[in-house]
Amino acid sequence: MLFMRLYNDKDHISEIDAVKTPGDLFYIALENDALTGYCQFRLGANTVYILSLRDQGDRLTGDGLLRSAMFYAFSSGINRAHFSEFIDMTKYAPYGYHLSCERYIESIDDFLGNCIEHKTKPESEKKDCS
């Protein structure tokens, strides 16, 4: 079973420890205690900076990690997300990731809210998350 959570100081995963710098946070995806992906991010004053994403080719895992990082930022009072140029966001376009030219989502609240509505409302009321 796939499980996602924040990486913490008690965790020692060499792949993450090798890229971690002070101030970085990680959401990790684990299957049977084996790392299957991670999202590296940093909180700024008004923006969450998504620095890197590893999903081992599983776009659903990548999408879940990105949404987890954005929800964490939104819960911390941040409503804007910037995605590193090192992340190929075109493969996530089917999941609603249509970024500005500067690689931003201007409203995490709208982004997450639209897709929650898309998944939970009756067919006649669903919004287009593309």
N, C-alpha and C positions, 0 to 999 in steps of 0.2 A: 504494500500500500504506500502510495506517495504521500509524503508529509512535508509541509513547508513551515518554516519558522525563522526567527531572527537568529543569526549566529551570535554566540556569546563568548565571553572570555574563558569559559571552561572548555569550550570546543577547541580542538586542535586538529584542523584539517589542513594538510600541507599545501594543497592547491590554493586555498584561501589565504593562509598565512604568508604565502609567497608573494601575493599581490597587495596585501593589506597595508595601508598607510594610516597614520593617526587621523582620526575623524571619520574614517570610512565605516559604513554599516553594511551588512550583508543580509539578504534573505536567502536562505538555502532550501533546496529541495532534496529530500532524502528518501530513498527506497530501501527498506531493510538496513538502515544505518549507513548505506552507501550514498555518497554525494552524486546526485544526478543533474544538478544545476545550481547556479547562484546568480544573484543580482547584486552588484556592488553599487552603493549610492552614498551620497553625502548631503546633509541638510545645510542649506544656506539660510540667509535671513528671510527671503521670500520665495525661494526656489529650491526644489530638490534636484540634485544633479545625479542623473543615472549614468554611472561611469562605465560599467561593463555588464555584460550578460552572457552567461554560458548556459545553454539548454540542451546540449548534446543532440541537436537536431529535432527536438520535440517542441513545436511551437506552442502547444497548450501549456507545457511547463514554463516556457519563457513568458507567455502572457500572464500566467498566474504569479510568477515572480515579479514582473513589472507592476502588476496591479497591487500586489502586497506592499512593495516599496512605496508606491504612490499613496496607498491608504495610510501607511505608517506616517508619511509626511503630512498628509491632510489632517490626520489625528493630532499632529504636532503643530497645527496652525499654518501650514504651508499649502498654497493652492496652485502652484505653478511647477511644472516639471520640464527639465531640459535633458535631452538625450544625447550622449556622446556620439560623435561622428564615427566612432569605432563599432557602433551597434547598427546592424543592417535592419532598419525599421521597416523597410518595404515588405519583408516577409510577415510582418504583423499587421499590415493594412487590413486584411480580412477581419481582424478583431477590433477595428475602430481606430487604429493609430494612424491618423492623418495629421502630420505635424506641419507647423508653419515652416517657412524657409529657414528660419533660425533654429529649427529642431526643438520647438517648444510645444507643450500642451498648456494653454493659457489658463484653463480651469480644470483642476483635478476633480473638483466637485461635479461639474457638468459631465466630464468624461466618465467617471465612475457611475454617476447617477443615471445617465442615459442608458448605459449598458445594463444596470440593475433593472431599470424599467423595461428594457428590451427583453430581458430574460424572465420577468415575473408577471408582466401584464398579459391579459388576453390578446389573442392574435390581432383583433381589430384595433387595439390601442398601442401596439408595439411601435417603438421608434426605430428609425434606420440608424444603426451604429456605425455605418460605413462612412 
